[in-house]
């Protein structure tokens, strides 16, 4: 159910990828699908916690998702949200990893700055 709903949600975003905002019917479906996905994910997170599994953590991204669905009538989430921070953090991680070899611990940050520039 969650994965099917997630696919339906993504289909809406794909269908209106060039629109500045979503039509009213698409917005209401987006909100409905988002709520279903978030409820299912919360249930998975609760199950994992109760069973001692480190899975399905609720993170700020889930809260942002709730807001984005409700703001789609004003602006398309594809126009405002690219999750660039995730891409950026991957880049930072790769650079820091390359700096760690051959640098003293207290100099890694300077090596990072030089490579990032």
N, C-alpha and C positions, 0 to 999 in steps of 0.2 A: 504493500500500500504506500509506504513512504517513498520508495524508489519510483513507482509509477507517478505519484504526485509530483515528485521532484522533476521528472521528465516533462510532465505537463506544464509545470512552472517554467522550465527552460524553453519549452516550445513557444510559450507566449513571448518571452524575451527575444527569441530568435525571429519570430514573425514580425515583431515591431522594432527590429534592431535599428532602423533608420529614422524612426519617429522621435520627436522631441518629448512627447508624452504619450501615454497609452490611452486608448479609448476607454470609456466608462465600463463597458462589459468586461474588457480585458483586465482592467484594474480590480474589479470585484473578484474575478477569478484568481488573479495574482494574490490578493489578500487571503482569499480562502485557501489556496494551495500552500501559501507560505505558513499560515497557521497550522495546517495539517502536518507539514514537514517538521515544524518546530515542536509541536506536541509529540510526534513520534520520536523525534531525536531526544527530547527530554525524558520520555519513557525509557529509551535505550540507555541514557545516562544514569537514570535512577536504578535500572536493573544492574548495570555494570557496577555501580557503587555498592549496591546491596550484596553483590557476589564477589567483591574484592578484585574486580578487573579494572585496569587503568585504560579505559576505552571511553569514547563518546563524551569527552569533556565539553561542557557548555562554555563557550568563549564569547568575548564581546562581538565577534562577527555575527553571531546569532541574533543579538539585540539589534545590530545595524540592519540585518536582513528584515526584521519585523518592521522597522521604520521605512526602509526602502520600498517595501510593498505598498505601504500606505501613502507614500509620497509620489508614487508612479503616476497619479493623475495630474501632478504638477510638472514632473520631469522624469523621463525614462531612466530607470536604474542603470541602463547600459551607457548612458551619457555622463553619469556622475561617479560610478563606482567601477574601478578596474582591479581592485585588490592589489594595487601597485606595491603596497607595503610587503606583501608576501614575496613578490618578485625581488624587491629591493633587499629583503632580509636574506634571500638565497644568494644574492650577489655579495652582500657583506660577509656572509658565512664563508663563501669561497675565497674571498680576498684575505680574511683573517686566517683561514687555514693555511694559505700560501705564505703568510707573514710569520707564522709560528715556527716554521723551520728556519733555523739559522739566526733567529733574533732572540735576544734576551727578553724575558717576560716583561720587564718594565719598559721595553722599547717597541713592543708589538703595535701599540697604538700609533706611534710615529711612522712605523713602516706601513701600517694600514692607510694612513692619511696620504702618504706619498704615492702608494699604488692606486688609491681611489681617484686621485686627481689625474 
